[in-house]
Amino acid sequence: MGADILPGSLPMELRRATRDLHAAAEAHRGHAALLTGSAPMAMYLDQSAQTWLVQRAMDMALTAQRTHPQLAALVRDYHLRSEPLEAALRGSGRDPSAVVPLASTRGFLGTIEAGGGNAAMLIGILYVLEDSTNGGRLIGQVIKRAYGLADDTAVRWLNPHGAAQPERWRLFREALADLALSPEQHATVTRAARGTFSWAIGVLDELCVIHGVRSA
């Protein structure tokens, strides 16, 4: 498929189907508090740690199902991203082995484990994780300034693809558009994508309570 993603294709449908939750995550008071540095740095590291738990579970599930035809057409080695995030946590003084999942993460990890052999579910989650890299570089630099961080150790994982991000996102969307999915698989992909955004919002909800972040 060419560079243009056609209306009605799976990437466009996922964008439409998750628009409300995407907007809710971006407008969340916890997200705003992190971008302005008004929340404690510990909250950012807690969010990073919860993301690491999910990314690690996804890396394991994707690796186990790598030969599935649909995943083989979509997943590349650079989509397995738990190691850079683990390194960011260690470099920021967090012990990954001591990370405890919040309730929202615990439920989401259970979903991944229970459906680890369901390629369509993994595709939906991966779509959201990769979509997050579109603004990752900018978000990382905003957080670095907001907290006066001396280097990129804590935020580098937000920009995992570096300068290759636009090209890798284009290739991912094209591969996604080319997948032959049944109506049932299409519905599963969409549910999983929405569920991933719901998990991210749930983590912010919990962290706001833990760290005392209230609405402005």
C-alpha positions as CSV (number, residue, x, y, z in Angstrom):
1,M,0.0,0.0,0.0
2,G,1.2,3.5,-0.7
3,A,1.8,6.3,1.8
4,D,-1.8,7.4,1.8
5,I,-4.0,5.5,4.2
6,L,-7.5,5.3,2.8
7,P,-10.7,6.3,4.6
8,G,-12.4,3.2,6.0
9,S,-9.1,1.4,6.4
10,L,-8.3,-0.1,9.8
11,P,-5.9,2.7,10.9
12,M,-8.5,5.3,10.1
13,E,-11.2,3.3,11.8
14,L,-9.1,2.9,14.9
15,R,-8.4,6.6,15.0
16,R,-12.1,7.4,14.8
17,A,-13.1,4.7,17.3
18,T,-10.6,5.8,19.9
19,R,-10.8,9.6,19.4
20,D,-12.9,10.2,22.5
21,L,-10.7,8.2,24.8
22,H,-7.6,9.7,23.3
23,A,-8.9,13.2,23.9
24,A,-9.9,12.2,27.5
25,A,-6.4,10.9,28.2
26,E,-4.7,14.1,26.9
27,A,-7.1,16.3,28.8
28,H,-6.7,14.4,32.1
29,R,-5.7,16.5,35.1
30,G,-2.9,14.0,35.8
31,H,-1.5,14.5,32.3
32,A,-1.6,18.2,32.7
33,A,0.0,18.1,36.1
34,L,2.9,16.1,34.7
35,L,3.4,18.4,31.8
36,T,3.5,21.4,34.0
37,G,5.6,19.8,36.8
38,S,2.9,20.5,39.4
39,A,2.8,16.8,40.3
40,P,5.7,15.2,42.1
41,M,8.3,13.6,40.0
42,A,7.4,10.3,41.8
43,M,4.1,10.4,39.9
44,Y,5.9,10.4,36.6
45,L,8.1,7.5,37.6
46,D,5.1,5.6,38.9
47,Q,3.3,6.1,35.5
48,S,6.5,5.0,33.8
49,A,6.6,1.9,36.0
50,Q,3.0,0.9,35.3
51,T,3.7,1.4,31.5
52,W,6.8,-0.9,31.9
53,L,4.6,-3.7,33.4
54,V,2.3,-3.5,30.4
55,Q,5.1,-3.2,27.8
56,R,6.9,-6.2,29.3
57,A,3.7,-8.3,29.2
58,M,3.2,-7.2,25.5
59,D,6.8,-8.0,24.6
60,M,6.3,-11.5,26.0
61,A,3.0,-12.0,24.2
62,L,4.2,-10.6,20.9
63,T,7.4,-12.7,21.0
64,A,5.4,-15.9,21.8
65,Q,3.0,-15.2,18.8
66,R,5.6,-13.8,16.4
67,T,5.0,-16.5,13.8
68,H,1.3,-15.8,13.6
69,P,0.8,-14.5,10.0
70,Q,-0.9,-11.3,11.0
71,L,1.6,-10.4,13.7
72,A,4.5,-11.5,11.5
73,A,3.4,-9.0,8.9
74,L,3.1,-6.2,11.5
75,V,5.6,-6.6,14.4
76,R,9.3,-5.7,14.1
77,D,12.0,-6.0,16.7
78,Y,11.8,-2.3,17.5
79,H,8.2,-2.8,18.7
80,L,9.5,-4.7,21.7
81,R,10.3,-1.8,24.0
82,S,10.3,-2.9,27.6
83,E,14.1,-2.9,27.9
84,P,14.7,0.8,27.3
85,L,11.9,1.6,29.8
86,E,13.4,-0.8,32.4
87,A,16.7,1.0,31.9
88,A,15.0,4.4,32.4
89,L,13.5,3.2,35.7
90,R,16.9,1.9,36.9
91,G,18.6,5.1,35.8
92,S,16.0,7.1,37.8
93,G,16.6,5.1,41.0
94,R,13.6,2.7,40.7
95,D,14.0,-1.0,41.1
96,P,11.7,-2.6,38.5
97,S,11.5,-5.8,40.5
98,A,9.8,-3.8,43.3
99,V,7.1,-2.3,41.0
100,V,3.6,-3.3,42.1
101,P,0.7,-3.0,39.6
102,L,-2.1,-0.6,40.4
103,A,-5.6,-2.0,40.2
104,S,-6.1,-0.7,36.6
105,T,-2.8,-2.3,35.5
106,R,-3.5,-5.5,37.3
107,G,-6.7,-5.9,35.4
108,F,-5.1,-5.0,32.1
109,L,-2.3,-7.4,32.6
110,G,-4.8,-10.1,33.3
111,T,-6.5,-9.3,30.0
112,I,-3.2,-9.6,28.1
113,E,-2.3,-12.8,29.8
114,A,-5.7,-14.4,29.2
115,G,-5.8,-13.3,25.6
116,G,-2.1,-13.6,24.8
117,G,-2.8,-16.0,21.9
118,N,-5.4,-13.6,20.4
119,A,-3.5,-11.8,17.6
120,A,-6.3,-9.3,17.1
121,M,-6.3,-8.2,20.7
122,L,-2.5,-7.8,20.6
123,I,-2.8,-5.7,17.4
124,G,-5.2,-3.3,19.1
125,I,-3.0,-2.8,22.1
126,L,0.1,-2.4,20.0
127,Y,-1.7,0.2,17.9
128,V,-2.1,2.5,20.9
129,L,1.4,1.9,22.2
130,E,2.9,2.8,18.9
131,D,0.5,5.8,18.4
132,S,1.8,7.2,21.7
133,T,5.3,7.6,20.1
134,N,3.9,10.3,17.8
135,G,4.0,12.9,20.6
136,G,6.5,11.1,22.8
137,R,9.6,13.2,21.9
138,L,7.8,16.4,22.6
139,I,6.2,15.2,25.8
140,G,9.6,13.9,27.0
141,Q,11.3,17.3,26.5
142,V,8.4,19.1,28.2
143,I,8.7,16.8,31.2
144,K,12.4,17.2,31.2
145,R,12.1,21.0,31.4
146,A,9.2,20.9,33.9
147,Y,11.2,18.8,36.4
148,G,14.6,20.3,35.6
149,L,16.1,17.0,34.7
150,A,19.8,17.1,33.9
151,D,19.6,14.5,31.1
152,D,17.2,12.3,29.1
153,T,17.5,9.2,31.3
154,A,14.0,9.3,32.6
155,V,12.3,10.4,29.4
156,R,14.3,8.7,26.6
157,W,11.8,5.8,26.5
158,L,9.1,8.2,25.4
159,N,10.9,8.6,22.1
160,P,12.0,4.9,21.5
161,H,12.4,5.2,17.7
162,G,14.3,8.5,17.6
163,A,14.6,10.1,14.2
164,A,13.1,6.9,12.6
165,Q,9.7,7.4,14.3
166,P,7.8,9.0,11.4
167,E,8.9,6.3,9.0
168,R,8.3,3.5,11.4
169,W,4.8,4.8,12.1
170,R,4.1,5.1,8.4
171,L,5.2,1.5,7.8
172,F,3.2,0.3,10.8
173,R,0.0,2.0,9.6
174,E,0.5,0.6,6.1
175,A,1.0,-2.9,7.4
176,L,-2.0,-2.5,9.6
177,A,-4.1,-1.3,6.6
178,D,-3.0,-4.4,4.6
179,L,-4.1,-7.0,7.2
180,A,-7.0,-9.2,6.2
181,L,-9.2,-9.4,9.3
182,S,-12.6,-10.9,9.8
183,P,-15.4,-8.7,11.1
184,E,-14.9,-10.4,14.5
185,Q,-11.2,-9.7,14.5
186,H,-11.8,-6.1,13.5
187,A,-14.1,-5.7,16.4
188,T,-11.6,-7.3,18.8
189,V,-8.8,-4.9,17.6
190,T,-11.1,-2.0,18.2
191,R,-12.1,-3.2,21.7
192,A,-8.5,-3.8,22.6
193,A,-7.4,-0.3,21.4
194,R,-10.2,1.3,23.5
195,G,-9.3,-0.8,26.4
196,T,-5.7,0.3,26.2
197,F,-6.7,4.0,26.4
198,S,-9.1,3.1,29.3
199,W,-6.2,1.5,31.1
200,A,-4.0,4.6,30.6
201,I,-6.8,6.8,32.0
202,G,-7.3,4.5,34.9
203,V,-3.7,4.7,35.8
204,L,-3.9,8.5,35.8
205,D,-7.0,8.4,38.0
206,E,-5.3,6.2,40.5
207,L,-2.0,8.2,40.5
208,C,-3.9,11.4,41.0
209,V,-5.4,10.0,44.2
210,I,-2.1,8.6,45.4
211,H,-0.2,11.9,44.8
212,G,-3.0,14.3,45.7
213,V,-3.4,15.8,42.3
214,R,-6.8,17.6,42.0
215,S,-8.6,19.4,39.2
216,A,-7.3,22.9,38.5
